[in-house]
Amino acid sequence: MANAKSAAVSNVGKIRANNQDSGYAGRHLFVVADGMGGHAGGDVASAIAVQRIAETDREYPSAQDAEFALQSAIIAANQLLAETVFEHQELGGMGTTVSALLRVGREVAIAHIGDSRIYLFREGELSQITNDHTFVQRLVDSGRITAEEAAVHPRRSVLMRVLGDVDAAPEIDTDIFGTVPGDRWLICSDGLSSYVSDDRIARVLESTPDAAEASDLLVKESLDNGAPDNVTVVVVNVDESDDSATDPPVTVGSAATPLTFEGDHGRRPLRLPTLLLHPLKAAQPDSHFEPESDEYLDELIAEDRRRALRRRITWLVGIALVLAGVALAVTFFIQWTQTRFYVGEHDGHVAIFQGVQQGIGPIPLSSVYEETEIDVDDLSTFSRERIEATINADDLADARAIVERLADVAG
């Protein structure tokens, strides 16, 4: 639990057997880490990262000092992960995202790697402060796809940057922001951001002033939307004071339990580049990480282009089949109309028409088959009105029989 100014909540989700997320809400520091690496490693990775970064939870003379401390702590956590894998080979391939915020008076320093997120809710508007380090975000940033397309892209969970045992000096995004009374900062794992819309998150933050209640509601929203992944939420309120402290600090998720290194020692250690990671929104249970390299990006972009080409070809083939079906149906219909006959008027005379009286737009579906010498004016008023309205015949013989009867009347 936490006071009304800040809170941290974590839930294992609807499918996961264990919670690989970790969260921390302290006196000055607030962190979310989303672990990956399967049952044997994800929880350990996020716990190690949060416990190491939590050591930065103290006062700083400036936001710049806090920013440097956060970056240094995350690099140190990355080294700890590498050392842990060296000592426990069964954990090979584990990794974690990290999104952290340190408050220094009326400023906050942030540090971020991966696809967990930091949001700012200010004056009724929700803004995403961090950028996802994912392949699809690269495509969005380069204008290749839209944000809507990214949400359903088959590569939407491919991460390009995480903490782990593959990069001794990972690139960490850091920045400093001013904050004002009334601001609400939200840090969350993708268990929230992938399943609850920004509009709904904003409505919860606007309607629920208490940080603990807002955190609980956001986690509930994610679970109600069927989120299978772990969900971790940290909410930080800013008021007139320079204090958003959770006292005592709260640790949630895997970092709240003792570290264990149990696993299948007989398995072959996996490396992070080939590891299955976060669950997708759809039925696929996992995604994966690939290091940020030009070769791999080129490969993924080429594959995305091939996928787009296949999709266009599928659509074109589908449209062609539909058009061919329509054309075939129209052909059969026109052929059928030429088996029909009716009797009507043409140039003042009774005539037999082949086809039907209707047309397809400006295209008539009938033509004069035989024109007789019977003058329509010689017919009785009743017969003349019937001819002007046309008389349907069962076939050509029936049409000629109708003409003979009209000739008798006219004669």
N, C-alpha and C positions, 0 to 999 in steps of 0.2 A: 504494500500500500504506500501511498505518498500523500503529501499535503496538496492543497488546491493549486499551488503554483507550478508543480511539475510532477510527472508520473511516468512509470514504465510498466508495460504489460506485455506478456508473451504467451502465445498459445501454440500447441503442437500442430494444430490444424486437423483436418478430417481424414487424412490418409497416412501421414507420416507416423512411423512407430516411435521416433524420438525427435526431440526438439534440437535442431541444429542452429537455431538463432540464439543470439545473446543480446541483452540490452542493459544499459546502465543509466540511471538518473541520479546525479550526485549534487554536490554543493555548487559547483561551477561547470562541471563536465556532463555531457549527455551523449550517449553512443548507442548505435545499433550495428551489429555484425551478423551477416547471414552466411553460415558455414556451408561447405560443400565437400564432397568426397565420400559420400555414402555413409552407411551406418557407423563405420569404424573411424571416420575422420572429421566430418563436418562439425559435429558438436565440439570436438576438441579444438579445432581451428578457431572457431568463433570465441570460445571461452578463453583460450590463450590470448587472443588479440584484445578482447575487452578487459581482461584482468591486467594486462600490461599497460594499456592506454589509460585505465582508471588511475594509474599512478600520477597522471598529470592533473588530477582534480585538486587544484589549489589556486590561490590568488596569484595574479601576474601583474607586473607594473604596467603592461600595455597589451593591446590586442596582438601586436606584432610578436611579442614574446610568447603569447599563448599559441599563435599560429605555428611558430617554430617548434614549440614543445610538442604540439600535436603531430606535426610531420615527423619529428624525431622519434616519438613514441611508436608511431605506426611502422616506421622502418625497423625499429627495435623489435616490434612484434613479428614482423616478417622474418627477422633473423631467428627468433625463437621458434617459429614454425619450422624453419629449415633444420634447426638443431634437433627438434622433437622428431622429425621424420628420420633424421640420421640415427637417432637412438631407438626408434620404434618403426622398423621398416614396414610394418603392417599398415601404417598411416600414410604411406606414400601416396601423393596425389591430393592430399587434403588442402583446402584453401578457404578463404573467407573474403567477403566484402566488408568494408568499414565505412560508416558515415558518422562523423563526430562533430560536436559543437562545444566550444568553450566560451562562456560568457565573461566578459571583462567590462563591468560598468555598463555603459550605453553602446557597447560594441560586442560582436560575437566573431570569433575565429572559427572557421570550419575546415575540415579535412575530409576527403572522400576518395574512395576507389571502389569500383564495381557498379552494381545496379540497385543497391539500397538508395534511399532518397532523403533529401532534406527539403522541406517546404516551409514557406513563410506565409502566414495568414495575416493580412493587414487590411483593415477597413473594408472587410467583406470580400476581399479578393485573395485567392490562393495562387501562389507562384511557386513553381519548382525551381529551387536554387541550384541544385546539382544537376550535372549531365550524366546520363547512364553511359557506362563504358561497355556498350554492347554493339554488335555488328549492325543491327537494324538502326540504331541511333546514328551510326556513321552514314547509313544510306539516307536517313531523313535529313541529316545535316548537309549532305551533298546534293540534296534535291532529287535523289533518284526515286524515292518513294515518299508517300505522305504519312503523317502520324497515324491515320486510320489504317493504312495498309500495314504499317509496322506492328499494329496490335494483333494482326492475324498472320504475320509473316512466319513461315516455317522455321526461320533462323532467329526468331525473336529472343531466344534465351541464350544465344552464343555470347559469352562474355569475352572482352578483349583485355581487361585488366582486373586482377584480383591479388590479394596477398597469398603467398604460398611458397613452395620450395623450388620454384623455377626461375626466380628473378631476385638477385641479391639487392637490387636498388629499384624497386617498382616506382612508377611515376604516380605521385599522389597529387590530386587537385586540392589546393588550399586557397582561401580567400578570407577577407574581412568585410563585415557588413555592419552598418549602423542599425540600431534597434530602438524602438520608441515604445512608450507605454501603450498597451493594447495589442501589441504584436503577440502572435502565438507561433511558436516554432514546432514543427512536426518532423520527427525522424522515424523512418519506417523501413521494414524489409519489403521485398516485392510481393510478399504474401498479402499485403494491403494494396499496394499501388497497382498490381496486376488485376485485381478483382473488384475494387471499389473506385468509381469514377471520381475525378477531381471535384465535380459539382457536389456529389454526395459528401465527400470529405469536408468541403467548405461548409455545407449546411450543418454538419455535426459540430464543427469547430465554432460556428457562429451561434448555435443554439445551446451549447453546453459549456458554460464558463469554467467549471471545475475541471482541472487537468486529468484527474483520476477517472472521473465519469466520462470525459471525452475519449480517453484512451480505451476504456472498456467498450464504449459504443462503437468505436472504429474497428476494434477486433471483432465484435459481434457482427458488424456489417459485412466484414470479410467472410466470416464463417457462414452467415446467412446466404451469401452469394456462392457458396459451395467451394470456397478456397481449399484445395487439398494441401497446400504448403503450410509451413510454419508461418505464423504472423507475429510480428513484434512492432510495438508502437511506443514512442516516447514523445510526450507533449510537454512543452515548456512555455509557460506564460510570462509575459513581461509587464510589470506594473510600474508605479512611480518610483519604487525602490530600485536599487542596483542588485537585487537579490532574487534569484529564481530557484533557490536551493531546495533540494529534497533532503530532509533531515529526519532520520539518518538516511544515507544514500541507499538506493534500491538497485539490486542486481537481479535480472530475470533471465529465463532461458537456461541454456546449458552452462553459462558462466556462474549461475547460482548454485550449482552442484559440484561436488568434488570431481576433479579430473580423473578419468579412467582411461587406460590404454589397452582395453581388451579388444581383441579382434581375431580374425582368422589368420594365424601366423603361417599357415600353410599356403596361403594364396600368393600369387605373384603380385608384387607391388605395382600399382598403377601410377602412371605419371599424369600430372595435371592436364597436359594438353589433350589427353585422350579420355579424360574422366567424364562420367555423367554427373550433371549438377542439378540445378533447380528444376522443379516440375513446371510443365507448361500448363496453359489454361485448359487445353483440350486433354485428350486421353493419354498423350505421351507423358510418362512419369518423370523424365529427366531431360536436361539439356547438357551442354558442355562448355568448357573454356578453351580458348585458343589464344596463344600469346599474340600481342599486337605487333604484327610484322607486315611489311608491304606485300610479301609473297602470299601470305595467307589471305590478306584482304583482297588481293587481285584474284585469287582462286575463288573466294566467296562471291565476289562481284560477278565474275564470269559465270559461276553457277547460278546466281540470281538472274542474270540475263538469259541463260538457257531456260530457267524455269519460266521467266516471263514470255519467252518465245514459244515454249510448249503451250503455255496458257493461251496465247494469241492463236496459235494453230488450232488448238482444241475449239476455241470459240468460232474461228472461221469455218472449220469443218462442220461444227454444229449448225451454224447459220446456213452453210451450203446445203446441208441435209434438209433443213427446214424448208428452204427455198425450193429444193428439188421436189420435196413432198407436195408443196403447194402447187408447183407447176404441174406435177403429175395429176393431182386432183382436178385442177382446172382443165387439163387435157381430157381426162375421162368425162368430166361434166359436159364439155363442149361436144364430145363425141356422142354422149347420151342425148343431148338436145337435138342432134340431127336425125334421131329416130322418131322424133315427135312431129306431128302435123296439125295444122289448124286452117280454118277457112276465114278469110277476111276480105277487105276491100283494097284494090290497087288501081290507081288511075281511073276510078269510077267504075271498075269492073270487079266482079267476084273472082277471087284468086285463091289458090291453094298455096300455103306457106309451109316450108320445112323449117323446123326448129321450134323455139318457144318465144312467147311474146316479150319476155324480159330481156335485158341486155346486161353486159358488164361495163358499167360506166357508159362511155360513148360508143362502145362496141356492140352492135346488134347481134343477137343469137338466132336470127331467122332470116330467110330470104325467100323470094317468090319461086315456087316450084313449078306451078302451072297457072297461067292466066286465062280465064274463060271469056266468052263473048257476052256473058250475061251482064247487062247494064244494071248497076245497083238502083238507079232511079226507077227501073221497071218493077222492082220488088214492092211488096206490101210494106206498110209502115213498120209492122212488127218484124218482118224478115229483114228489112233494111237496118233496123236498130240492132238486131242480132249480129248481122255481118259487120257493122261498124264496131261492135264490141268484141268481135271474133268468136268463132265457134270451135272448140277443141274437138279433135278427132282421135280415135284410138290408134289409127294407122293411116297409110295412104289410101287404102281401099275405102275406109270409112269416110275419109275426106271427100273422095270422088262421089260417094253415095250422097253425101250432104249436098254437093254441087248439083247432082241430078234432081234432087227434090226441090232445090231452089229454081232450077230451070223450068220445072213443071209449074211452079207458082208464077214465075215470070211470063211463061208462055201463054 
